[in-house]
Amino acid sequence: MIWVQLSKAEGLLKNGTYTNKFILSYVLFISIFQSFAINLGTKTVDESKWLAVLFIFSEILINILGIYHLFKINQEGDKKDFLNRYVVLGFVVGVRLFLISIPLILLSLLLLHSITKIDFDTDNFWFLYCLMTTLLIIYYAFLGKSFKRVTL
C-alpha cells in the first residue's frame, strides 16, 4: 500500500500498472476503518467494553471475509475491474437490502416488543448485534451472487 506518496499512487493508476490485489488492500483498509468509525462513541447495554469489542471485531471479520470472498470470485472469473464492480454492485445491493430490511426490522421490533415487553433502551445489544451481523452476511451473500453473474 502507498500511504503518503500521492504522485506514486497517481502514476500507478494513470499508467494502469496496478493489480487487483493492490486495490484489494485499500478496500480492506477502508472497510476496517469504517467499522471502527461507525462504532466510535456508541454505547452498549451495560457499558461493557468487551461487548463493544465483540461488535467491532465481528464487523471487521465479516467485512474482511466478505471482501476476500468477492475478490476470489472476481479472480476465478474474468479478473477485471474488481473495485468498480465492488463499488457499483455494492451500492445497488446495499440499497436493495436496506429497502427490504426496514419494514422487516420494524415488524420484528413491534412483534418482539409486544410478545416479550423488552425495553429496547436497555436490552437491545444482542438484538442489534444479531441483526447487524445477519444483514452484513446477507449483504455479502447477495453481492457474491451478483459478482458471479458479472464475471462469467
C-alpha positions in Angstrom: 0.0 0.0 0.0 1.1 3.5 -0.7 0.4 5.7 2.3 1.7 9.2 1.6 3.3 9.3 -1.8 0.4 10.7 -3.8 2.4 11.1 -7.1 3.4 7.4 -7.0 -0.2 6.3 -6.5 -1.4 8.6 -9.2 1.3 7.2 -11.6 0.2 3.7 -10.9 -3.4 4.5 -11.6 -2.7 6.6 -14.6 -0.5 4.0 -16.3 -2.7 1.1 -15.2 0.3 -0.7 -13.7 -1.6 -1.9 -10.6 -3.1 -5.2 -9.7 -6.4 -6.2 -8.2 -4.5 -7.2 -5.1 -3.2 -3.6 -4.8 -6.8 -2.3 -4.9 -8.0 -5.0 -2.5 -5.6 -3.8 0.2 -7.2 -0.3 0.0 -10.7 -1.7 0.1 -9.9 -3.9 3.1 -8.3 -1.0 4.9 -11.3 1.3 4.3 -13.7 -1.4 5.4 -11.8 -1.9 8.7 -11.5 1.8 9.3 -15.3 2.3 8.7 -16.1 -0.5 11.2 -14.1 1.4 13.9 -15.5 4.8 12.8 -19.2 3.6 12.8 -18.9 2.2 16.3 -16.8 5.0 17.8 -18.8 6.6 20.6 -21.6 4.0 20.7 -22.8 2.7 24.0 -23.6 -0.9 24.8 -26.2 -2.2 27.2 -24.2 -2.2 30.3 -21.3 -0.1 29.1 -19.1 -3.2 28.9 -16.1 -2.8 26.8 -16.0 -6.4 25.8 -19.4 -6.1 24.1 -18.2 -3.1 22.0 -15.0 -5.0 21.1 -17.1 -8.1 20.1 -19.3 -6.0 17.9 -16.4 -4.2 16.2 -14.3 -7.3 15.6 -17.3 -9.2 14.3 -18.0 -6.5 11.8 -14.3 -6.3 10.8 -14.1 -10.1 10.4 -17.3 -10.3 8.3 -16.1 -7.4 6.1 -12.7 -8.9 5.5 -14.1 -12.4 4.8 -16.8 -10.9 2.6 -14.4 -8.7 0.5 -12.0 -11.6 0.2 -14.8 -13.9 -1.0 -15.8 -11.3 -3.6 -12.1 -10.9 -4.7 -11.8 -14.7 -5.1 -15.0 -14.8 -7.2 -13.6 -12.0 -9.4 -10.2 -13.7 -9.8 -11.9 -17.0 -10.7 -13.9 -15.2 -13.4 -12.5 -12.6 -15.8 -10.3 -10.8 -13.3 -11.4 -7.4 -14.4 -12.4 -4.2 -12.6 -12.8 -5.6 -9.1 -13.1 -2.1 -7.4 -15.5 -0.8 -10.0 -17.7 -3.9 -9.5 -17.4 -3.7 -5.8 -18.5 -0.1 -5.6 -21.3 -0.2 -8.1 -22.8 -3.6 -7.3 -22.2 -3.0 -3.5 -24.2 0.2 -3.7 -27.1 -1.3 -5.5 -27.2 -4.4 -3.3 -26.9 -2.3 -0.2 -29.8 0.0 -1.2 -32.0 -3.1 -2.1 -31.1 -4.8 1.2 -31.9 -1.5 3.1 -35.3 -1.1 1.4 -36.2 -4.7 2.1 -34.9 -4.8 5.6 -36.5 -1.7 7.0 -40.1 -3.0 7.0 -39.0 -6.4 8.2 -37.0 -4.8 11.1 -39.8 -2.6 12.1 -42.3 -5.5 12.1 -39.9 -7.8 14.1 -39.4 -5.0 16.6 -43.1 -4.5 17.1 -43.7 -8.2 17.4 -40.8 -8.8 19.8 -41.8 -5.8 21.9 -45.5 -6.9 22.1 -44.6 -10.5 23.0 -41.7 -10.0 25.4 -42.1 -6.5 26.6 -38.4 -5.9 26.1 -37.2 -2.4 26.9 -35.2 -1.5 23.8 -33.4 1.2 25.6 -31.6 -1.3 27.8 -31.9 -4.7 26.3 -31.1 -4.0 22.7 -27.4 -5.1 22.4 -27.9 -8.7 21.4 -30.8 -8.0 19.1 -28.8 -5.3 17.3 -25.7 -7.5 17.3 -27.6 -10.4 15.7 -29.4 -8.0 13.3 -26.3 -6.2 12.1 -24.2 -9.4 11.7 -27.0 -11.1 9.8 -27.6 -8.2 7.5 -23.9 -7.9 6.8 -23.6 -11.6 6.0 -26.7 -11.4 3.7 -25.2 -8.3 2.0 -22.0 -10.2 1.1 -24.0 -13.3 0.0 -26.2 -11.3 -2.4 -23.1 -9.3 -3.6 -21.3 -12.6 -4.2 -24.2 -13.9 -6.4 -24.1 -10.6 -8.3 -20.3 -10.9 -8.8 -20.7 -14.4 -10.2 -23.2 -13.2 -12.7 -20.9 -10.4 -13.8 -17.7 -12.3 -14.0 -18.9 -15.2 -16.1 
